[in-house]
Amino acid sequence: ASWEDMALAVRRLKELQGGVAVVVEGRVAAELRLEVAGLMSYAPPSEVARGLESVEEALRRLGCRLARPLQALSFTALPVIPKLKLTDKGLVDVERGCFVDPVLR
């Protein structure tokens, strides 16, 4: 992804008030509005499911091989499940209960 595509994704997420945006070559290829804390939506379940399918299909077209990429990403950030987790405070070793420097020296 280019810096411009990433900036467009951030701007679109701000407009959506949270969610997921897939940007490819300067255009939003797919999006899912999750306006409740960036995690949930007031939309009907069928509409959310369509948005999720659209995002997952766009990610597959970009080469993602994960069956449920957004679910995998969610668990990556969930700090209560053991191993390394990414939080808003940094990288955490959950088993040892400490922060980890992400830079190898």
N, C-alpha and C positions, 0 to 999 in steps of 0.2 A: 504494500500500500504506500502511496505517496503521502507527503505531509499535507498536501491539499485535500486528498481524499479523507484523511483522518480529521482535518479541520471541518470539512463538510459534514462528516458523521457527527461530530460534537455539536455543530450548529443545529443539525436536524433533531438530535436527541433533546436539545434545549427546547425546540419548538414542540416536540412531542410531550415534553415534561417527564421524560424518562422512557427507557425501553431499550431497543436494539435497532441499530441501523447498519445495513451492509452497503458500502459505497464502492463502486467499481468505475474507474476511469472518469471521475468527475460527476457521476450521477448516483442517486440513491437507487440501488437495485432491489432492495427489500427492506421492510421495517416492521417493527412490532411495538405498538405503543403500550407502555407499562407505566401509567401515570400515578399509580399509588406507590410511593417510595421507590420507584424504579423497579418494582418487583411484581406488582399486580395491576390488574386493569378493571375498570368499571364496565367494560364492553361485555357483551354476551359471550359465553364460552365458545360458541361456534365461530365468532369473529376472531377471538384470540387464537383459536386453533388454526384458522386460515393464515393469520399473520405469522404464526410460528412455523407452519409448513413452508410459507414463502421464504422466510429467513433461512431455514435449513436447506431449502433447495438452492438458494443463492450461494450459500456456503459450500454446498457440494460442487456447484459449477466452478467455484474457486479452488477446488481440490481437497476440501475437507473430507476426511474419510470416517469421521466419528458418526455413529448412528444418531446420537442426541447431543450435538455440540454445546448447546446452551446449558443443558443439564450438567455436562462435564465441567463447563466453566463455573457454574454455580458451586459445585462441590469443591473446586479448586480454592475458592475463597472462603469456604465454611470452616472456621477455625476450631470447631469442636471434634472434627474427624482427624484421627492421628496422621502423622507425617508432616511434611512442610505445607504451609498454607499461606496464601497471600491475603493480607488484611489492609485496611486503610492506614495502619500504623507501620506496616512493613512485612517482611517475610518472617514467619513464625515456625519454629520447631515445636509442634504441639506436644510431642512426647517428652521433651526436655523442659518445656515451658520457658523458652527464651527466644529472643529475636536472633535472626541469622543474617550475616552480611551477605548480600547477593553477589558480591564481587569476589572472585577467586584471586588470591594473591600469590 
